[in-house]
Amino acid sequence: MKTHILFLFSLVLSLSLFAGCSPQLATRGNLLEDYQMKEVLPGIDQKDDVIRKIGSPTTISPFDENTWYYMGQRTEKKGILDPKVTEERIVVVLFDPTDGLVDKIVERQDGREDVPIVQRKTPTSGNEFTFIQQMLGNVGKFNKQPESAARTAGGGM
């Protein structure tokens, strides 16, 4: 009886460990498929039609309201490792400013740029003390003998 319970316990434990190692998949943004891009017809569809067919854009260009961006990516994360991008797509929908119809749909091939993090420190004024210097630096500062009021007021003797 104990061997069956021990066997079941080890089986459940090993299955839970294997389940914990399975990759976690995540989709972020609006990852358009090919069939969705074919539904939008240049020269025929307007902004409302585009929203109805492929959804609202991820972002609209801050300098040109006639440029819409659809950005999406799929990531896969295994265990404690950082997630890796498995698929990424950036689609730009350009509208004609005169009549509001779709001018063209462009898929950006260059994707995104990784901006490196700079590991610099801003110099600050002051002293840099070690932990021991900070602890020993306050010894004797707070338990001084009381002085006369005349000496502290500048009257000195």
N, C-alpha and C positions, 0 to 999 in steps of 0.2 A: 504494500500500500504506500509506504514512504517513497519507494523508488518511482512510483507513478506520479506522485505529487512533485517530487524533485524533478522528474523529467518534464512535466507540464510547466513547472516554474521556469526551468532553464529554457524551454521552448518559447514561452511568452517573452522572457527577457531578451533572448536573441532576436526574435522578430521585432520587438520594439526598438532594439538597437539598429537593425537594418532599416526600419522605417524612418528613424531619425537621420539616417545618412542619405535618404533619397533627396534629389535636388528640388528646391523650391522655385517654381516658375512664376514670374510676375510680368504683367503687361501694363505699361504706363503710357499715358497720352492717347492719341487717336491714331492707331496703327492701321492705315488704310490697306485694303486688299486690292488686287488688280481689277476685279469685277466692279468694285465701287468706283474706281477712277474712270472706268468706261461708261458709267451711268451719267456722268456730268458731260454735257455736250457744249463745246465752245460755240459762241455766237447764238445760242438758243436759251441757255439757262441763266437765270439771274441769281442774286444772293439768296433769296428765299428758297429757290429750287435747290441750290447747292446745300443749304442747311438741311433741307428735307431729305436729300438723297444720301449725303455722306456725314451729316452731323455738323455741329458747330466747330469752328476752327480752334486749334490749340492756342493760337495767338494771332493777332492782327498787327501788321507792321505799324510801329508808332509814328512813322513819317508819311505813310501812304495807306489810307483806309481801304484802298482797292487791292491790297496784297494780303492774302490770307495764308497762314502756315498751318499745315497739319503734320504734327510731329508725334512719333510713337516709337517705342522700343520694347523688346522682350528681353528680360534678364533671367539668368539662372544662377542660383546660389546653392552651393554645396557646403553643408556644415557651417563652420565658423569662418570660412573663406569669404572674401569680398565677392559681391555679385559680378558676373561677367555678362556683357551685352552680347546676346546671340543674334538678334535681328534689330535693325534700325531703319527707319524710313522717314524722310522729310519731303513732303509734297507742298508745292507752292501753287496756289490758285490766284491768277491775275485777272482782274476785272477791268473792262474798258471804262474809263472815267466819264465818257460822254453818255453812253446809254445803259451802263450798269450790267451789261452782259459779260459772261465769261470770255476773256480774251484767249487765255491758254492755261494749260496745266503742265507744270514742270516738276519733275522729280529731281531733287538735288542729289548728286552723286558724291559730293565731297563730304556730306554728313556734318559732323560737329568737330570742333577743335578742342583738344584737351589743353587746358591752361595749367601750366605747372605751378605748384605752390612754392613760394619763395620762403626759405627758412632763415630770415634775417631778424635781428633784434634792433630795436631803436635804442640808441644809447641814452641813458638817463643820468642826471647829476646826482651826487650823493656818494655815500660810502657803501661798499659791499662788505658785510660782516658775515663770518661763518656762524653757525649755530652756537658754538662754544663762546665766541666773542660776544654774541648778543646776550647769552646767559650770564657771563661773568662781567660784562660791562655795566650792569645795573647794581652790582654788589656795592653797598656802601653809599649809594646816592640818596636813598630815601630815609635813612635813620640818622641824620646829622643832629648835632647838639643844637638846641634852640638858641638863636642869637638875640641880642637885645633889639628892641623896636627902633632905637635911635640909629643903630648900625645899618639895619636894613632899609631905613628911610633915607639914608644918605647923610645922616648927621655925623657919623663916624667919630671915634675918639682917638 
